[in-house]
Amino acid sequence: MTTAMTARAQGKAVRRHPLWVRLTHWINAGAFGALLVSGIAILLALPRLFWGETGANDAPAWIVLPLPVNLEQTGWGRNLHFLAAWIFVLNGALYLLLALASGHLLRRLAPDRDQLHPRHVAADIRAHLHLKGPGVARRYNVLQKLAYLAVILVLAPVMLLSGLTMSPGVTAAYPELFTLFGGRQSARTIHFLSAALFVGFLLIHVWQVLANGPLDLMRGMITGRSARTETGQTKSGEDVR
C-alpha cells in the first residue's frame, strides 16, 4: 500500500513541505509585498524610464508610465525598499543554499527527460493557453519547472544586480556594474522590467493555487501537511507544491 493510500485509510494528513521551504516561502512573500508597495512609491517620483546614465522629467524617455507624479512618497518608499530588498536577498540565498544541499533544486525543479519531448511541451502549452489548472500532480509540469528555474537563477539575480547598480555607494566600489547594465538609468529600467516579470509570475502562481484547491494547498504551505493524498505524492511522500 502506498504512503498516500495508507494515510488516507488511517485518516492522517500527509507531509508536503519541510519547515525550511514553508518559512522561506512566506518570508519571501512578505518581503516581495513590501518591495512591490515601496517600489511603486519610488516610481511615482519619476514614472519615466530611460536608457543610459542620466534621465530627468524633462528628458526624452524610453518608456513613459501612466502614473501620477508624487514626490512625497519617495522617502519612506526608499527606506522600506532597501530593508525589504535585503530580507528578500538573504532569505532567497538561504533557500537556494538549502535547496542545493538537500537536492531539492535538481530533484524537484530540473525537467525530467520525458518532459522535454516536444509533444509533452506542446501539451503543457495547450493546457495553459486554455487556462486549465495543472491539477494535483506527482511533479511540476515542464513549464512550471522552467518558470521556477528562470526566476531563481536568472530573474532574481538580474533584479539584485540592477538594484545594486542604482546605489552610488555600490557602484563606487564596483564600477563594472555600469558596464554590465549600460548605465544607472538603464539599470533602473531593467530593474523595473524584471520586477514586472516577477509580478507576472506571481499572478500565474496565485492563479494555479486558486484553480487547484486553494484551502488544501494553503494548509500544506502553512502546516506542512495536507488532507488531499490521492494524486499529489512523490515517491518520498512529499507533494510537489
C-alpha positions in Angstrom: 0.0 0.0 0.0 1.4 3.4 -0.9 2.1 6.2 1.5 -0.9 8.1 0.3 -3.3 5.1 0.5 -2.1 4.3 4.0 -2.5 7.8 5.2 -6.0 8.1 3.7 -7.0 4.8 5.2 -5.8 5.9 8.6 -7.3 9.4 8.2 -4.0 11.1 8.6 -2.7 14.2 6.8 0.3 13.6 4.5 3.5 15.6 4.7 4.0 18.1 1.8 6.6 20.7 2.6 9.6 20.7 5.0 9.8 23.6 7.5 12.5 25.4 5.7 10.5 25.6 2.5 7.5 27.0 4.3 9.4 29.6 6.2 11.4 30.9 3.2 8.2 30.9 1.1 6.3 33.1 3.5 9.2 35.4 4.3 9.7 35.8 0.5 6.0 36.6 0.1 6.1 39.3 2.8 9.3 40.8 1.6 8.1 40.9 -2.0 4.9 42.5 -1.0 6.9 45.3 0.8 9.1 45.6 -2.3 6.1 46.0 -4.6 4.4 48.7 -2.5 7.6 50.6 -1.9 8.8 50.2 -5.5 5.5 51.8 -6.7 6.0 54.6 -4.3 9.5 55.2 -5.6 8.3 55.0 -9.2 5.7 57.7 -8.6 8.6 60.2 -8.0 9.7 59.6 -11.6 7.3 57.5 -13.7 9.6 57.6 -16.7 12.2 55.0 -17.7 15.4 56.0 -19.5 18.3 54.2 -21.2 21.9 55.2 -20.4 23.4 57.0 -17.4 21.2 60.0 -17.0 17.5 60.8 -17.0 15.1 63.5 -15.8 11.4 64.6 -16.0 12.0 66.8 -19.0 14.4 64.4 -20.9 13.2 62.1 -23.7 12.1 58.9 -22.0 12.3 55.3 -23.4 9.1 54.4 -21.5 6.5 56.8 -20.0 4.3 55.1 -17.4 0.7 56.3 -16.9 1.2 57.2 -13.2 0.7 60.4 -11.3 3.9 62.1 -10.0 4.1 62.2 -6.2 7.4 63.2 -4.7 6.2 62.9 -1.1 6.2 59.1 -1.3 9.9 58.7 -2.1 11.4 59.0 1.4 9.6 56.1 3.2 9.5 54.2 0.0 13.3 54.1 -0.4 13.8 53.1 3.2 11.2 50.3 3.1 12.5 49.1 -0.3 16.1 48.9 1.0 15.1 46.9 4.1 12.8 44.6 2.2 15.3 44.0 -0.5 18.0 42.7 1.9 15.4 40.4 3.6 14.4 39.1 0.2 18.0 38.6 -0.9 19.2 36.9 2.3 16.1 34.7 2.5 16.5 33.8 -1.2 20.1 32.9 -0.7 19.2 30.7 2.3 16.5 29.0 0.2 18.9 28.4 -2.7 21.6 27.0 -0.3 19.2 24.6 1.4 17.7 23.6 -2.0 21.1 22.7 -3.4 22.3 21.0 -0.2 19.1 18.9 0.1 18.9 18.1 -3.6 15.5 19.8 -3.7 16.6 22.0 -6.7 17.6 19.2 -9.0 15.1 16.6 -7.8 12.0 18.8 -7.9 12.8 21.6 -10.4 15.0 20.1 -13.1 12.9 18.9 -16.0 12.7 15.1 -16.5 13.8 13.7 -19.8 10.3 12.8 -20.9 9.1 16.3 -20.1 11.4 17.8 -22.7 9.9 15.9 -25.5 8.2 18.3 -28.0 4.9 16.6 -27.7 4.9 16.8 -23.9 5.9 20.5 -24.0 3.2 21.2 -26.6 0.5 19.5 -24.4 1.5 21.6 -21.4 1.4 24.8 -23.5 -2.1 24.0 -24.8 -3.3 23.3 -21.3 -2.0 26.7 -20.1 -3.4 28.5 -23.1 -6.9 27.1 -22.2 -6.4 28.3 -18.6 -6.6 24.8 -17.2 -5.0 24.3 -13.9 -2.2 21.7 -13.6 -4.2 19.7 -11.1 -2.6 17.9 -8.1 0.2 16.1 -9.9 3.2 14.0 -8.7 5.5 16.6 -10.2 5.6 20.1 -11.6 5.0 20.2 -15.3 7.8 21.4 -17.6 6.5 25.0 -17.9 6.3 25.3 -14.1 9.8 23.9 -13.7 11.3 26.2 -16.4 9.5 29.2 -14.9 10.8 28.5 -11.3 14.3 27.9 -12.6 14.2 31.1 -14.6 13.0 33.1 -11.6 15.6 31.6 -9.2 18.6 31.5 -11.5 18.0 34.4 -13.9 15.3 36.9 -12.9 16.2 37.2 -9.2 20.0 37.8 -9.9 19.2 40.4 -12.5 16.9 42.2 -10.1 19.5 42.1 -7.4 22.4 43.4 -9.6 20.3 46.0 -11.4 19.1 47.3 -8.0 22.7 47.5 -6.7 23.7 49.4 -9.8 21.4 52.2 -8.7 23.3 52.6 -5.5 26.2 55.2 -5.7 28.0 53.5 -2.9 27.9 50.1 -4.5 28.9 51.4 -8.0 31.8 53.4 -6.4 33.2 50.1 -5.3 32.1 48.0 -8.3 32.0 50.3 -11.4 31.9 47.2 -13.5 28.1 47.2 -12.9 27.8 50.2 -15.1 29.4 48.3 -17.9 27.1 45.3 -17.3 23.9 47.3 -17.5 24.9 50.2 -19.6 24.4 52.9 -17.0 22.4 53.8 -13.9 19.2 54.7 -15.7 19.5 51.5 -17.9 19.8 49.5 -14.7 16.7 51.3 -13.3 14.7 50.4 -16.5 15.9 46.7 -16.4 15.1 46.6 -12.7 11.5 47.7 -13.4 11.0 45.3 -16.3 12.4 42.4 -14.2 10.0 43.4 -11.4 7.1 43.4 -13.8 8.0 39.9 -15.0 8.2 38.8 -11.3 4.7 40.2 -10.7 3.5 38.3 -13.8 5.0 35.1 -12.4 3.4 35.7 -9.1 -0.1 36.3 -10.6 0.2 33.0 -12.5 1.3 31.2 -9.3 -1.7 32.6 -7.4 -4.0 31.6 -10.2 -2.7 28.0 -10.1 -3.3 27.9 -6.4 -6.8 29.2 -6.8 -7.6 26.7 -9.6 -6.4 23.7 -7.7 -7.9 23.6 -4.2 -6.6 26.8 -2.5 -7.6 25.8 1.0 -5.8 22.5 0.9 -2.7 24.0 -0.8 -2.6 26.8 1.7 -2.9 24.3 4.5 0.1 22.4 3.1 2.2 25.6 2.9 1.2 26.6 6.4 1.3 23.4 8.4 3.3 21.2 6.0 0.6 18.6 5.8 -2.4 18.1 3.6 -5.6 16.1 3.7 -5.6 15.6 -0.1 -3.5 12.5 -0.8 -4.9 10.8 -3.9 -2.6 12.0 -6.6 -0.3 14.6 -5.0 2.6 12.4 -3.8 6.1 11.9 -4.8 8.0 8.7 -4.0 9.3 10.3 -0.8 5.8 11.1 0.3 6.1 14.9 -0.3 3.8 16.8 -2.5 5.3 18.7 -5.5 3.9 22.0 -4.3 
